[in-house]
Amino acid sequence: MQVVIDRFDDLGCGIAYVGDKITFVPNTVPGDTVAITITKENKKYNIAKVDKYIKLSSRRVKPKCPYFDICGGCTLQSISYEDTINYKYNKVKNLFKKNNIDINPTIIKNPSPFNYRNKISLKVVDKKIGFYEENTHNIVEIKECIIASSAINKTIPLISEFNIINGSITIRSNKNDEILIIIESNDKLNIDINYLKTQIKLVGIVINNETFYGDNFLIENINDYFYKISYDSFFQVNPYVASILFNEVSKRINEEDTVLDLYCGVGTLSLNAYRAKEVIGVEIVENAILNAIFNARINKIDNVKFILNDSTKAIVKLNKKFSKIIVDPPRSGLTKTIIENILSINPEEIIYVSCDPATLVRDILLFIDKYSVSEAIIFDMFSYTYHVETMIILKRKF
């Protein structure tokens, strides 16, 4: 069966039509003509695989990653960088439009579309080190990841000497190319610290949540602010785009504001709201909140306080009014209870930072009676993947 790929879906998968039925065809680009076999039929859609590429799209480029065809991580590497930007712009704009919200987002490009990630998580299966192939537990062995920092790529080949048979490894780096290695494994490991130190700027190793060597944190510097980041604390994976995001938040805060920052992590957005009269950050991860308190101290910011608590409970306990509320939740977005609590506070403005536009739109719809979207910014935080970071500014209508 021969089809022409019409467009990408929201996950970077090609879409064609068989009859009138939408058909998802992985590893294709809009404009490709391909012969397919349908592998799964549903009442509303099909899933197919490519048997043969008959005519390649003019939009195609050769992926730089040698694992592109089997890894499935960077689904957009087969189109140009500019094309990925247009895809993300249209993806976010159309998601809002489907829900009767019209936005015209500004888009912030990544100054470094390759080698930007400061964190990757690898699997080890029968001594094979790599990523799981998309939607499977088949391991794709890798020697490097072209969206990871050069310091991380220098570290990956060294892992094979650790004698890990099965487990997982997270490697984190900072702008100074320092490395923190986090290992989860029940195997008897053999790690030559002295040799590692001759190969990389090793800061520390954490094994099964215990510090095995050195420190269990990194120090990062963004926009002349220092951030302590524990091994289990969230931090933006792209420091280049994060610096722009932090500035965009900062310039929307003035000296009369009282600010509540939910899901504050290590305090990045809270500390960038330093112009405010008062800022309170809330986070449920203990190490992250300890980092945040430390980060306020080392950056000499004394109008920011941090609370270790679940965001839902913290809002109720605080029982305070805030002129602006910042939220940067996980992909799952906000709970209905948190949204109800935010609405009860009735802030003048809500700054919503999201890594999943689908849950973002879902949540915005619950604010839309009382708030309007005044600004939308798309940040290319995750270049060459279908993921996108979005910031929406909601302003109170009355």
C-alpha positions as CSV (number, residue, x, y, z in Angstrom):
1,M,0.0,0.0,0.0
2,Q,1.4,3.4,-1.0
3,V,0.8,6.6,0.9
4,V,2.1,10.2,1.0
5,I,2.9,11.5,4.5
6,D,0.8,14.6,5.2
7,R,2.2,16.0,8.4
8,F,3.7,15.2,11.8
9,D,1.6,14.4,14.9
10,D,2.3,15.9,18.2
11,L,5.0,13.2,18.9
12,G,6.9,13.7,15.7
13,C,5.4,10.7,14.0
14,G,4.3,10.9,10.3
15,I,0.6,11.0,9.5
16,A,-1.0,9.6,6.3
17,Y,-4.5,8.6,5.3
18,V,-5.7,5.2,4.3
19,G,-9.2,6.0,2.9
20,D,-10.4,8.5,5.4
21,K,-8.7,6.9,8.3
22,I,-5.7,8.6,10.0
23,T,-2.6,6.4,9.8
24,F,0.5,6.9,12.0
25,V,3.7,6.0,10.2
26,P,6.9,6.2,12.3
27,N,10.2,7.3,10.8
28,T,8.7,9.4,8.1
29,V,8.7,13.1,7.1
30,P,5.9,15.1,5.6
31,G,6.2,14.8,1.8
32,D,7.6,11.2,1.9
33,T,6.0,8.7,-0.4
34,V,6.2,5.3,1.2
35,A,5.0,1.8,0.9
36,I,3.5,0.6,4.2
37,T,2.0,-2.3,6.0
38,I,-0.7,-1.7,8.6
39,T,0.4,-3.3,11.9
40,K,-2.5,-2.2,14.1
41,E,-6.1,-1.3,13.2
42,N,-8.3,0.7,15.5
43,K,-11.8,2.1,14.8
44,K,-10.4,5.6,14.6
45,Y,-6.8,5.1,13.4
46,N,-4.2,2.8,12.0
47,I,-0.5,2.2,12.9
48,A,1.8,1.2,10.1
49,K,5.4,0.5,9.3
50,V,7.4,1.5,6.3
51,D,8.2,-1.3,3.9
52,K,9.9,1.0,1.3
53,Y,10.7,4.6,0.8
54,I,9.5,5.3,-2.7
55,K,10.2,9.1,-2.9
56,L,11.9,11.1,-0.1
57,S,10.5,14.4,1.0
58,S,12.4,17.6,-0.1
59,R,12.2,18.5,3.6
60,R,14.4,15.6,4.6
61,V,18.0,16.1,5.9
62,K,20.5,13.5,6.9
63,P,20.4,12.9,10.7
64,K,23.7,13.5,12.4
65,C,23.1,10.9,15.0
66,P,24.3,7.4,14.0
67,Y,21.6,5.8,16.2
68,F,18.7,7.9,14.8
69,D,17.0,5.0,13.0
70,I,16.9,2.7,16.1
71,C,16.9,5.0,19.1
72,G,13.7,7.0,18.6
73,G,14.7,9.8,21.0
74,C,15.3,12.7,18.7
75,T,12.5,12.2,16.3
76,L,13.0,15.5,14.5
77,Q,16.6,15.0,13.4
78,S,15.4,14.1,9.9
79,I,14.3,17.7,9.2
80,S,16.2,21.0,9.4
81,Y,16.5,23.0,12.7
82,E,14.4,25.8,11.3
83,D,11.7,23.2,10.3
84,T,11.7,21.8,13.9
85,I,11.1,25.4,15.1
86,N,8.1,25.8,12.8
87,Y,6.8,22.4,13.8
88,K,6.9,23.4,17.5
89,Y,5.3,26.8,16.9
90,N,2.4,25.3,15.0
91,K,2.1,22.4,17.5
92,V,1.6,24.8,20.4
93,K,-0.5,27.3,18.5
94,N,-2.8,24.6,17.1
95,L,-3.3,22.9,20.5
96,F,-4.6,26.2,21.9
97,K,-6.7,26.9,18.8
98,K,-8.4,23.5,19.1
99,N,-9.5,24.7,22.5
100,N,-10.7,28.1,21.3
101,I,-7.8,30.0,22.6
102,D,-5.9,32.2,20.1
103,I,-2.3,32.8,20.8
104,N,0.6,34.2,18.8
105,P,3.6,32.9,20.6
106,T,7.1,34.3,20.5
107,I,9.6,31.5,19.9
108,I,13.1,31.4,21.5
109,K,15.6,29.3,19.6
110,N,18.4,27.2,21.2
111,P,21.7,28.9,20.8
112,S,23.3,25.4,20.8
113,P,21.0,22.8,19.2
114,F,23.5,20.0,19.7
115,N,25.5,19.1,22.8
116,Y,23.2,21.1,25.0
117,R,21.9,18.5,27.5
118,N,23.5,18.6,31.0
119,K,21.9,15.4,32.0
120,I,21.2,12.0,30.4
121,S,19.9,8.7,31.9
122,L,21.3,5.4,30.5
123,K,20.2,1.8,31.0
124,V,22.6,-1.1,31.4
125,V,21.3,-4.5,30.4
126,D,23.6,-7.5,30.3
127,K,26.6,-5.0,30.3
128,K,25.1,-3.2,27.2
129,I,24.9,0.5,27.9
130,G,22.5,2.8,26.1
131,F,18.9,3.9,25.7
132,Y,15.8,1.8,25.4
133,E,14.5,1.7,21.9
134,E,11.2,3.6,21.7
135,N,8.2,1.7,23.2
136,T,10.4,-1.3,23.9
137,H,12.9,-2.6,26.4
138,N,15.4,-3.4,23.7
139,I,18.7,-1.7,24.5
140,V,20.3,0.5,21.9
141,E,24.0,0.6,22.7
142,I,25.6,4.0,22.3
143,K,29.1,5.5,22.5
144,E,27.8,9.1,22.5
145,C,24.7,11.2,22.4
146,I,25.0,14.2,20.1
147,I,22.5,16.3,22.1
148,A,24.5,15.6,25.4
149,S,27.3,17.9,26.5
150,S,30.8,17.1,25.5
151,A,31.7,16.3,29.1
152,I,28.9,13.7,29.3
153,N,30.0,12.2,26.0
154,K,33.6,11.9,27.3
155,T,32.2,10.0,30.3
156,I,30.0,7.5,28.5
157,P,32.8,5.2,27.3
158,L,34.3,5.0,30.8
159,I,31.1,3.4,32.2
160,S,32.0,0.0,30.7
161,E,34.9,-0.3,33.1
162,F,32.5,-0.1,36.2
163,N,31.5,-3.8,35.9
164,I,27.8,-2.9,35.9
165,I,25.8,-5.9,34.5
166,N,22.3,-4.5,35.0
167,G,21.2,-1.1,36.3
168,S,20.9,2.5,35.3
169,I,23.2,5.5,35.2
170,T,22.5,9.2,35.2
171,I,25.3,11.5,34.2
172,R,25.1,15.2,35.0
173,S,27.4,18.0,33.9
174,N,27.7,21.8,34.4
175,K,29.2,24.6,32.3
176,N,32.6,23.9,33.8
177,D,32.4,20.4,32.4
178,E,32.4,18.9,35.9
179,I,30.7,15.5,36.1
180,L,28.4,13.9,38.7
181,I,27.6,10.2,38.2
182,I,24.6,8.5,39.7
183,I,24.4,4.7,39.6
184,E,21.5,2.3,40.5
185,S,22.6,-1.3,40.5
186,N,22.9,-4.3,42.8
187,D,26.1,-5.5,41.1
188,K,29.5,-5.5,42.7
189,L,31.1,-2.6,41.1
190,N,34.7,-1.9,40.2
191,I,35.4,1.8,39.9
192,D,38.9,3.2,39.5
193,I,38.5,6.7,40.9
194,N,42.1,7.7,40.2
195,Y,41.8,6.7,36.6
196,L,38.5,8.5,36.2
197,K,40.0,11.7,37.6
198,T,42.6,11.7,34.8
199,Q,39.9,11.5,32.2
200,I,37.1,13.8,33.4
201,K,36.5,16.5,35.9
202,L,34.9,14.1,38.4
203,V,33.0,15.8,41.2
204,G,31.3,12.8,42.7
205,I,29.7,9.4,42.4
206,V,26.4,8.4,44.0
207,I,25.5,4.7,44.2
208,N,22.0,3.6,45.2
209,N,21.4,7.0,46.9
210,E,24.6,6.8,48.9
211,T,27.6,9.1,48.2
212,F,30.4,6.8,47.1
213,Y,33.0,9.4,46.2
214,G,33.3,13.2,46.5
215,D,30.1,15.3,46.5
216,N,26.6,14.4,45.7
217,F,25.9,17.7,44.0
218,L,27.1,20.1,41.2
219,I,27.3,23.9,41.2
220,E,26.0,25.6,38.1
221,N,26.3,29.2,37.1
222,I,23.6,30.8,35.0
223,N,23.3,34.6,34.4
224,D,25.9,35.1,37.2
225,Y,23.8,33.3,39.7
226,F,25.1,30.1,41.4
227,Y,22.9,27.0,41.9
228,K,23.7,24.0,44.0
229,I,22.0,21.0,42.4
230,S,21.8,17.7,44.3
231,Y,21.9,14.5,42.4
232,D,18.2,13.9,42.8
233,S,17.1,17.6,42.3
234,F,15.4,18.9,39.2
235,F,17.2,21.4,37.0
236,Q,16.6,22.5,33.5
237,V,18.5,20.2,31.1
238,N,19.5,23.0,28.7
239,P,21.5,25.8,30.5
240,Y,21.6,28.0,27.3
241,V,17.8,28.2,27.0
242,A,17.3,28.2,30.7
243,S,19.3,31.4,31.0
244,I,16.8,33.1,28.6
245,L,13.8,31.6,30.5
246,F,15.1,32.8,33.8
247,N,15.4,36.4,32.4
248,E,11.9,36.2,30.9
249,V,10.5,35.4,34.3
250,S,12.7,38.0,36.1
251,K,11.6,40.9,33.9
252,R,7.9,40.2,34.7
253,I,8.4,40.8,38.4
254,N,8.4,44.3,40.0
255,E,9.3,45.6,43.5
256,E,5.7,45.8,44.7
257,D,5.0,42.1,43.9
258,T,4.5,39.3,46.5
259,V,5.3,36.1,44.7
260,L,4.4,32.4,45.3
261,D,6.5,29.9,43.3
262,L,5.1,26.4,43.3
263,Y,7.3,23.4,42.3
264,C,10.3,25.7,42.9
265,G,13.0,22.9,42.6
266,V,16.3,24.3,43.6
267,G,14.9,27.9,43.6
268,T,15.8,29.0,40.1
269,L,12.6,30.9,39.3
270,S,12.1,32.1,42.9
271,L,15.6,33.6,42.9
272,N,15.0,35.2,39.6
273,A,12.0,36.9,41.1
274,Y,14.4,38.8,43.4
275,R,12.9,42.2,42.5
276,A,9.7,41.3,44.5
277,K,8.9,42.5,47.9
278,E,8.6,38.9,49.0
279,V,8.9,35.5,47.4
280,I,7.9,32.1,48.8
281,G,9.0,28.9,47.0
282,V,7.4,25.5,47.6
283,E,8.9,22.2,46.8
284,I,8.3,18.6,48.0
285,V,11.8,17.2,47.3
286,E,13.9,17.6,50.5
287,N,17.3,17.9,48.8
288,A,15.9,20.4,46.3
289,I,14.6,22.7,49.0
290,L,17.9,22.4,51.0
291,N,19.6,23.4,47.7
292,A,17.2,26.4,47.3
293,I,17.9,27.7,50.8
294,F,21.7,27.4,50.1
295,N,21.3,29.1,46.7
296,A,19.5,32.1,48.2
297,R,22.4,32.4,50.7
298,I,25.3,32.2,48.3
299,N,23.6,34.6,45.9
300,K,22.9,37.0,48.8
301,I,19.2,37.2,48.2
302,D,17.3,37.7,51.5
303,N,13.7,38.3,50.4
304,V,13.1,34.7,49.3
305,K,11.9,32.0,51.7
306,F,11.5,28.3,50.9
307,I,9.0,25.7,52.3
308,L,9.3,21.9,52.1
309,N,5.8,20.8,51.4
310,D,3.3,19.5,48.9
311,S,2.1,22.5,46.8
312,T,-1.6,21.7,47.5
313,K,-1.1,21.6,51.3
314,A,1.3,24.6,51.3
315,I,-1.2,27.0,49.7
316,V,-3.8,26.2,52.3
317,K,-1.4,26.5,55.2
318,L,0.1,29.8,54.0
319,N,-3.3,31.4,53.8
320,K,-1.8,34.5,52.1
321,K,-2.5,36.7,49.2
322,F,0.0,36.9,46.4
323,S,0.0,39.4,43.5
324,K,1.8,36.8,41.2
325,I,2.0,33.1,41.2
326,I,4.7,31.1,39.3
327,V,4.1,27.4,38.5
328,D,6.5,25.0,36.8
329,P,4.9,21.6,37.4
330,P,6.0,18.2,36.1
331,R,4.6,16.9,32.8
332,S,1.4,15.9,34.5
333,G,0.5,19.5,35.1
334,L,-1.5,21.0,37.9
335,T,-4.1,19.1,40.0
336,K,-7.6,20.5,40.0
337,T,-7.2,21.2,43.7
338,I,-4.2,23.4,43.2
339,I,-6.0,25.3,40.4
340,E,-8.9,25.8,42.7
341,N,-6.6,27.1,45.4
342,I,-4.8,29.4,43.0
343,L,-8.2,30.8,41.9
344,S,-9.1,31.4,45.5
345,I,-6.0,33.5,46.0
346,N,-7.0,35.4,42.9
347,P,-3.5,36.8,42.0
348,E,-3.2,39.5,39.4
349,E,-1.0,37.3,37.2
350,I,0.0,33.7,36.8
351,I,3.2,32.7,35.2
352,Y,2.8,29.1,34.0
353,V,5.9,27.3,32.8
354,S,5.2,23.9,31.2
355,C,7.1,21.1,29.5
356,D,3.9,19.6,28.1
357,P,1.6,21.8,26.0
358,A,-1.2,19.3,26.2
359,T,-1.5,19.4,30.0
360,L,-0.8,23.1,29.9
361,V,-3.9,23.8,27.6
362,R,-6.0,21.5,29.8
363,D,-5.1,23.5,32.9
364,I,-5.4,26.9,31.2
365,L,-9.1,26.0,30.3
366,L,-9.8,25.9,34.0
367,F,-8.4,29.4,34.5
368,I,-9.9,31.0,31.4
369,D,-13.2,32.3,33.0
370,K,-11.2,34.6,35.3
371,Y,-7.9,35.0,33.3
372,S,-6.9,35.8,29.8
373,V,-3.7,34.8,28.0
374,S,-1.7,37.9,27.6
375,E,1.6,36.4,26.4
376,A,2.9,33.1,25.1
377,I,6.6,32.2,24.7
378,I,7.9,28.9,23.3
379,F,11.4,27.9,24.3
380,D,13.3,25.3,22.3
381,M,14.6,23.7,25.4
382,F,14.7,20.2,23.9
383,S,16.1,20.6,20.4
384,Y,15.4,17.9,17.8
385,T,12.8,16.2,20.0
386,Y,9.1,16.8,19.9
387,H,9.2,18.1,23.5
388,V,8.7,21.8,24.0
389,E,8.9,24.3,26.9
390,T,6.2,27.0,27.0
391,M,5.5,29.9,29.2
392,I,2.0,31.4,29.4
393,I,1.2,34.7,31.2
394,L,-2.3,34.7,32.5
395,K,-3.7,38.1,33.6
396,R,-6.8,38.5,35.7
397,K,-9.8,39.9,33.8
398,F,-11.4,41.7,36.7
